[in-house]
Amino acid sequence: MIDEQNQQVDETQVSASESSEPTSTPSEPASEAVETEVAATASESEDETDYEAAFMELRSNYAAKEREIEGLKKQADELNNQYMRIAADFENFRRRTQREKEELETQIKCSTVKELLPVVDNFERARSQIKPQTDGEANIHKSYQGVYKDMVDRLKKVGVAPMRAEGKEFDPNLHEAVMREPTSEHPEGTVIEELMRGYMLEDKVLRHAMVKVAAPPEDGDSAETEG
């Protein structure tokens, strides 16, 4: 009997003990889900902040590179303009030097040829005035005329050409009038005689031709011509 009572007491204590143990509540899984979601949101926020920071840094670097490129373009333009100016100055210098060289060569050539023109004049006078009387004189005449021809040919090679003034209108740029002759046979201002031949060196006057120019006839000459 006593044993049965003790057994009942033990069962009662066990039952009370089981009823007093804490039990898990359904709210715990929901709390864990909220915490997980909050943590994920925080992580996403941190990632977004990192992305924004990286984007801002990239944009800042891009802007800096653009400024650097613009600066290099400006520098390149300045150097190109400087090069163009130097090239233009050099080309002008080259042309000026070439022109001065040509002018100097022409001056030297003119000076040299002018010294030879009196010799040419003497040969021409001798050819027109001297009439050989003997075979010996004819041979001598032929010899120095050969020298004259050789000299004239060489002058032509360097660009020297004689003027042909007779019968042309007087041109003060080419002719020097040393005589005027009243005449009705030629228009006024016509070159009627070439007293000393003029020469050109290419397009430059080497020596003006000395000429006689036709002038208007005097009244007496005109009346005689009409009669």
C-alpha positions as a Python dict, from the first residue, in 0.01 Angstrom:
ca = {
    (1, 'M'): (0, 0, 0),
    (2, 'I'): (273, 234, 96),
    (3, 'D'): (459, 145, -222),
    (4, 'E'): (161, 232, -435),
    (5, 'Q'): (133, 572, -265),
    (6, 'N'): (500, 643, -325),
    (7, 'Q'): (463, 548, -688),
    (8, 'Q'): (171, 789, -726),
    (9, 'V'): (376, 1067, -561),
    (10, 'D'): (661, 1008, -800),
    (11, 'E'): (433, 1017, -1103),
    (12, 'T'): (276, 1339, -974),
    (13, 'Q'): (620, 1500, -934),
    (14, 'V'): (726, 1388, -1280),
    (15, 'S'): (412, 1532, -1430),
    (16, 'A'): (463, 1860, -1248),
    (17, 'S'): (822, 1869, -1360),
    (18, 'E'): (730, 1817, -1723),
    (19, 'S'): (466, 2089, -1703),
    (20, 'S'): (715, 2337, -1556),
    (21, 'E'): (977, 2297, -1839),
    (22, 'P'): (989, 2599, -2084),
    (23, 'T'): (848, 2545, -2431),
    (24, 'S'): (960, 2717, -2759),
    (25, 'T'): (728, 2983, -2894),
    (26, 'P'): (629, 3021, -3261),
    (27, 'S'): (770, 3382, -3268),
    (28, 'E'): (1136, 3273, -3272),
    (29, 'P'): (1154, 3170, -3645),
    (30, 'A'): (993, 3503, -3750),
    (31, 'S'): (1249, 3698, -3550),
    (32, 'E'): (1533, 3514, -3715),
    (33, 'A'): (1386, 3588, -4061),
    (34, 'V'): (1361, 3957, -3979),
    (35, 'E'): (1718, 3964, -3861),
    (36, 'T'): (1830, 3787, -4180),
    (37, 'E'): (1637, 4032, -4396),
    (38, 'V'): (1780, 4329, -4207),
    (39, 'A'): (2130, 4189, -4250),
    (40, 'A'): (2071, 4136, -4623),
    (41, 'T'): (1934, 4487, -4660),
    (42, 'A'): (2234, 4628, -4479),
    (43, 'S'): (2466, 4429, -4705),
    (44, 'E'): (2284, 4551, -5015),
    (45, 'S'): (2305, 4908, -4885),
    (46, 'E'): (2678, 4870, -4829),
    (47, 'D'): (2721, 4724, -5181),
    (48, 'E'): (2521, 5011, -5331),
    (49, 'T'): (2735, 5261, -5143),
    (50, 'D'): (3048, 5090, -5272),
    (51, 'Y'): (2911, 5099, -5627),
    (52, 'E'): (2829, 5468, -5598),
    (53, 'A'): (3174, 5544, -5461),
    (54, 'A'): (3337, 5346, -5741),
    (55, 'F'): (3120, 5520, -6001),
    (56, 'M'): (3202, 5864, -5863),
    (57, 'E'): (3572, 5780, -5865),
    (58, 'L'): (3546, 5651, -6222),
    (59, 'R'): (3363, 5964, -6334),
    (60, 'S'): (3620, 6182, -6161),
    (61, 'N'): (3903, 5995, -6334),
    (62, 'Y'): (3722, 6025, -6668),
    (63, 'A'): (3680, 6401, -6623),
    (64, 'A'): (4048, 6432, -6533),
    (65, 'K'): (4145, 6236, -6846),
    (66, 'E'): (3921, 6457, -7058),
    (67, 'R'): (4090, 6767, -6920),
    (68, 'E'): (4427, 6610, -6983),
    (69, 'I'): (4329, 6526, -7342),
    (70, 'E'): (4202, 6880, -7401),
    (71, 'G'): (4528, 7016, -7266),
    (72, 'L'): (4727, 6789, -7495),
    (73, 'K'): (4512, 6892, -7793),
    (74, 'K'): (4570, 7258, -7714),
    (75, 'Q'): (4942, 7195, -7680),
    (76, 'A'): (4943, 7005, -8011),
    (77, 'D'): (4759, 7292, -8183),
    (78, 'E'): (5009, 7544, -8046),
    (79, 'L'): (5302, 7331, -8160),
    (80, 'N'): (5143, 7283, -8502),
    (81, 'N'): (5087, 7659, -8538),
    (82, 'Q'): (5444, 7721, -8430),
    (83, 'Y'): (5566, 7467, -8684),
    (84, 'M'): (5359, 7628, -8960),
    (85, 'R'): (5502, 7971, -8876),
    (86, 'I'): (5857, 7837, -8875),
    (87, 'A'): (5796, 7653, -9203),
    (88, 'A'): (5651, 7969, -9361),
    (89, 'D'): (5943, 8179, -9235),
    (90, 'F'): (6189, 7924, -9369),
    (91, 'E'): (6015, 7913, -9708),
    (92, 'N'): (6019, 8294, -9727),
    (93, 'F'): (6385, 8293, -9628),
    (94, 'R'): (6462, 8030, -9893),
    (95, 'R'): (6280, 8226, -10163),
    (96, 'R'): (6441, 8553, -10059),
    (97, 'T'): (6785, 8392, -10054),
    (98, 'Q'): (6725, 8234, -10394),
    (99, 'R'): (6605, 8566, -10536),
    (100, 'E'): (6903, 8752, -10391),
    (101, 'K'): (7135, 8486, -10530),
    (102, 'E'): (6981, 8518, -10876),
    (103, 'E'): (6998, 8897, -10860),
    (104, 'L'): (7364, 8881, -10755),
    (105, 'E'): (7442, 8639, -11038),
    (106, 'T'): (7264, 8871, -11282),
    (107, 'Q'): (7455, 9173, -11154),
    (108, 'I'): (7787, 8993, -11190),
    (109, 'K'): (7689, 8872, -11534),
    (110, 'C'): (7580, 9222, -11638),
    (111, 'S'): (7899, 9375, -11509),
    (112, 'T'): (8113, 9119, -11692),
    (113, 'V'): (7924, 9142, -12020),
    (114, 'K'): (7926, 9523, -12016),
    (115, 'E'): (8305, 9510, -12017),
    (116, 'L'): (8292, 9299, -12334),
    (117, 'L'): (8043, 9513, -12528),
    (118, 'P'): (8301, 9776, -12637),
    (119, 'V'): (8509, 9492, -12783),
    (120, 'V'): (8202, 9370, -12974),
    (121, 'D'): (8144, 9727, -13096),
    (122, 'N'): (8500, 9747, -13227),
    (123, 'F'): (8462, 9419, -13415),
    (124, 'E'): (8140, 9542, -13574),
    (125, 'R'): (8295, 9874, -13678),
    (126, 'A'): (8593, 9693, -13825),
    (127, 'R'): (8367, 9461, -14020),
    (128, 'S'): (8169, 9748, -14168),
    (129, 'Q'): (8458, 9989, -14233),
    (130, 'I'): (8758, 9776, -14328),
    (131, 'K'): (8760, 9647, -14683),
    (132, 'P'): (9043, 9400, -14743),
    (133, 'Q'): (9248, 9483, -15054),
    (134, 'T'): (9475, 9179, -15068),
    (135, 'D'): (9450, 8811, -14992),
    (136, 'G'): (9659, 8860, -14679),
    (137, 'E'): (9427, 9131, -14552),
    (138, 'A'): (9130, 8911, -14635),
    (139, 'N'): (9277, 8627, -14429),
    (140, 'I'): (9337, 8859, -14134),
    (141, 'H'): (8987, 9000, -14168),
    (142, 'K'): (8842, 8649, -14176),
    (143, 'S'): (9040, 8551, -13867),
    (144, 'Y'): (8922, 8830, -13641),
    (145, 'Q'): (8567, 8797, -13772),
    (146, 'G'): (8585, 8436, -13659),
    (147, 'V'): (8683, 8561, -13314),
    (148, 'Y'): (8392, 8807, -13326),
    (149, 'K'): (8146, 8532, -13419),
    (150, 'D'): (8272, 8308, -13139),
    (151, 'M'): (8232, 8592, -12887),
    (152, 'V'): (7877, 8668, -13004),
    (153, 'D'): (7782, 8301, -12980),
    (154, 'R'): (7910, 8280, -12626),
    (155, 'L'): (7720, 8593, -12529),
    (156, 'K'): (7402, 8439, -12665),
    (157, 'K'): (7456, 8131, -12450),
    (158, 'V'): (7450, 8343, -12134),
    (159, 'G'): (7131, 8521, -12241),
    (160, 'V'): (7266, 8830, -12418),
    (161, 'A'): (7069, 8945, -12723),
    (162, 'P'): (7109, 9258, -12939),
    (163, 'M'): (6821, 9502, -12977),
    (164, 'R'): (6674, 9580, -13317),
    (165, 'A'): (6571, 9941, -13277),
    (166, 'E'): (6567, 10081, -13630),
    (167, 'G'): (6217, 10134, -13769),
    (168, 'K'): (6050, 10088, -13431),
    (169, 'E'): (5877, 10345, -13215),
    (170, 'F'): (6105, 10518, -12969),
    (171, 'D'): (6087, 10357, -12624),
    (172, 'P'): (6268, 10539, -12343),
    (173, 'N'): (6295, 10210, -12154),
    (174, 'L'): (6505, 10065, -12436),
    (175, 'H'): (6643, 10358, -12633),
    (176, 'E'): (6843, 10669, -12569),
    (177, 'A'): (6773, 10947, -12820),
    (178, 'V'): (7097, 11128, -12899),
    (179, 'M'): (6973, 11295, -13217),
    (180, 'R'): (6642, 11413, -13361),
    (181, 'E'): (6598, 11464, -13733),
    (182, 'P'): (6301, 11651, -13883),
    (183, 'T'): (6154, 11439, -14159),
    (184, 'S'): (5828, 11370, -14333),
    (185, 'E'): (5934, 11023, -14446),
    (186, 'H'): (5879, 10863, -14104),
    (187, 'P'): (5617, 10914, -13834),
    (188, 'E'): (5724, 11129, -13545),
    (189, 'G'): (5900, 10928, -13273),
    (190, 'T'): (6023, 10656, -13506),
    (191, 'V'): (6381, 10534, -13468),
    (192, 'I'): (6535, 10609, -13806),
    (193, 'E'): (6893, 10510, -13726),
    (194, 'E'): (7072, 10301, -13465),
    (195, 'L'): (7396, 10479, -13377),
    (196, 'M'): (7509, 10226, -13116),
    (197, 'R'): (7345, 9891, -13066),
    (198, 'G'): (7168, 9816, -12741),
    (199, 'Y'): (7169, 9480, -12567),
    (200, 'M'): (6937, 9282, -12343),
    (201, 'L'): (7039, 9028, -12081),
    (202, 'E'): (6737, 8802, -12067),
    (203, 'D'): (6460, 9046, -11962),
    (204, 'K'): (6691, 9323, -11838),
    (205, 'V'): (6833, 9612, -12036),
    (206, 'L'): (7207, 9564, -12046),
    (207, 'R'): (7273, 9874, -12252),
    (208, 'H'): (7030, 10122, -12406),
    (209, 'A'): (7049, 10165, -12780),
    (210, 'M'): (7168, 10510, -12888),
    (211, 'V'): (6938, 10617, -13168),
    (212, 'K'): (6833, 10897, -13402),
    (213, 'V'): (6461, 10972, -13379),
    (214, 'A'): (6228, 11121, -13640),
    (215, 'A'): (6095, 11467, -13555),
    (216, 'P'): (5812, 11664, -13722),
    (217, 'P'): (5928, 11839, -14041),
    (218, 'E'): (5995, 12211, -14024),
    (219, 'D'): (5756, 12451, -14199),
    (220, 'G'): (5991, 12510, -14494),
    (221, 'D'): (6049, 12139, -14543),
    (222, 'S'): (5675, 12076, -14526),
    (223, 'A'): (5602, 12346, -14787),
    (224, 'E'): (5870, 12211, -15020),
    (225, 'T'): (5727, 11861, -14983),
    (226, 'E'): (5377, 11985, -15068),
    (227, 'G'): (5510, 12179, -15371),
}
